[in-house]
Amino acid sequence: DFLAKHHPDTSFVVLNPDDLFHRTAGNVITPSATAQVYEQMVDLEVTILRHSQCMLHLNDTRAQEWFCSRYKTGQRLVNALAAGVPAVAFHDQGFADVAEDYPVPLVDSMPAALEQVSRLITSPDLRAADR
């Protein structure tokens, strides 16, 4: 609703790795799969990164927590940055680890994320600086 109201020319796309990599349960495990991720992302103007529903099949909650909140989130942000897509990320540890070295705003709520995305949408110079 926010994008439609404030930025009617902007579209919202959900990139779900399960859709592209269903044979590997959504896991990107080869260089060619990584290239496919970058191909999906190259046309994006900005991305919002948030982890949810990650690795639900793991029985060990500590492993699930570490893998999802640290490794997977960091990997997603690195992929966005490698594809040249300016990012806004939720304040999960993996995003924070990567954001220490890159100008990525970390947010704690969807309204804050939408505010940061709005700044990026309305400022081509800001988007260009983040690429």
C-alpha positions as CSV (number, residue, x, y, z in Angstrom):
1,D,0.0,0.0,0.0
2,F,2.8,2.4,0.9
3,L,4.5,2.1,-2.5
4,A,1.3,2.3,-4.4
5,K,0.3,5.5,-2.6
6,H,3.6,7.3,-2.4
7,H,5.4,5.9,-5.5
8,P,2.7,4.7,-8.0
9,D,5.3,4.1,-10.7
10,T,7.3,1.7,-8.5
11,S,6.6,-2.0,-8.5
12,F,7.2,-4.5,-5.8
13,V,8.8,-7.9,-6.6
14,V,9.4,-10.8,-4.2
15,L,12.4,-12.8,-5.1
16,N,11.9,-16.2,-3.5
17,P,14.9,-18.5,-3.9
18,D,12.6,-21.5,-3.5
19,D,11.0,-20.6,-6.8
20,L,14.2,-20.5,-8.8
21,F,16.1,-23.2,-6.9
22,H,13.3,-25.7,-6.0
23,R,15.6,-28.7,-6.6
24,T,18.0,-27.5,-3.9
25,A,15.3,-26.3,-1.5
26,G,16.1,-22.7,-2.3
27,N,19.8,-23.0,-1.6
28,V,22.3,-21.4,-3.9
29,I,25.1,-23.9,-4.1
30,T,26.9,-23.5,-7.4
31,P,28.6,-20.6,-9.2
32,S,26.0,-20.8,-11.9
33,A,23.2,-20.5,-9.3
34,T,24.9,-17.4,-7.9
35,A,25.0,-16.0,-11.5
36,Q,21.2,-16.6,-11.7
37,V,20.7,-14.7,-8.5
38,Y,22.6,-11.7,-9.9
39,E,20.6,-11.9,-13.1
40,Q,17.4,-11.7,-11.1
41,M,18.6,-8.7,-9.2
42,V,20.3,-6.7,-11.9
43,D,17.1,-4.8,-12.8
44,L,16.2,-3.8,-9.3
45,E,16.5,-0.2,-8.2
46,V,16.5,-1.0,-4.5
47,T,16.0,-4.1,-2.2
48,I,14.6,-4.6,1.3
49,L,16.3,-7.6,3.0
50,R,14.7,-9.4,5.9
51,H,14.9,-12.9,7.0
52,S,11.9,-15.0,7.8
53,Q,10.8,-18.6,7.6
54,C,14.4,-19.7,7.1
55,M,15.5,-23.3,7.3
56,L,12.4,-24.5,9.2
57,H,13.4,-28.1,8.5
58,L,16.3,-27.9,10.9
59,N,15.6,-29.5,14.2
60,D,18.4,-27.8,16.1
61,T,17.1,-24.3,16.9
62,R,20.6,-23.0,17.7
63,A,21.8,-24.1,14.3
64,Q,18.7,-22.6,12.7
65,E,19.2,-19.3,14.5
66,W,22.9,-19.0,13.6
67,F,22.4,-20.1,10.0
68,C,19.4,-17.9,9.4
69,S,20.2,-14.8,11.4
70,R,23.9,-14.7,10.6
71,Y,25.1,-16.6,7.6
72,K,22.0,-16.5,5.3
73,T,21.2,-12.8,6.0
74,G,24.8,-11.8,5.4
75,Q,25.0,-13.8,2.2
76,R,21.8,-12.1,0.9
77,L,23.2,-8.7,1.5
78,V,26.5,-9.5,-0.1
79,N,24.6,-10.8,-3.1
80,A,22.6,-7.5,-3.4
81,L,25.8,-5.4,-3.1
82,A,27.6,-7.6,-5.6
83,A,24.8,-7.1,-8.1
84,G,25.0,-3.3,-7.5
85,V,21.6,-3.1,-5.9
86,P,21.2,-0.4,-3.1
87,A,19.8,-2.2,0.0
88,V,17.9,-1.5,3.1
89,A,18.2,-4.3,5.7
90,F,16.5,-5.3,8.9
91,H,18.7,-5.3,11.9
92,D,19.7,-9.0,12.0
93,Q,23.2,-9.9,12.9
94,G,24.3,-11.1,9.5
95,F,23.2,-7.9,7.9
96,A,24.9,-5.9,10.6
97,D,28.1,-7.8,10.1
98,V,28.2,-6.8,6.4
99,A,26.9,-3.3,7.0
100,E,29.9,-2.5,9.1
101,D,31.9,-2.0,5.9
102,Y,29.1,-0.7,3.5
103,P,26.6,2.1,3.6
104,V,23.5,0.0,4.3
105,P,20.8,1.4,6.5
106,L,19.7,-1.1,9.1
107,V,16.1,-0.7,10.3
108,D,14.0,-2.3,13.0
109,S,10.5,-1.9,11.6
110,M,8.6,-2.0,8.3
111,P,7.8,1.8,8.5
112,A,11.5,2.6,9.0
113,A,12.3,0.3,6.0
114,L,9.7,2.0,3.8
115,E,11.0,5.4,4.8
116,Q,14.6,4.4,3.7
117,V,13.3,2.9,0.5
118,S,11.4,6.1,-0.2
119,R,14.6,8.1,0.2
120,L,16.3,5.8,-2.3
121,I,13.4,5.8,-4.8
122,T,13.3,9.6,-4.8
123,S,17.0,10.2,-5.0
124,P,18.8,8.8,-8.1
125,D,22.0,10.3,-6.7
126,L,21.7,8.4,-3.5
127,R,20.9,5.2,-5.4
128,A,23.9,5.8,-7.6
129,A,26.2,6.3,-4.6
130,D,25.1,3.0,-3.2
131,R,25.8,1.0,-6.4
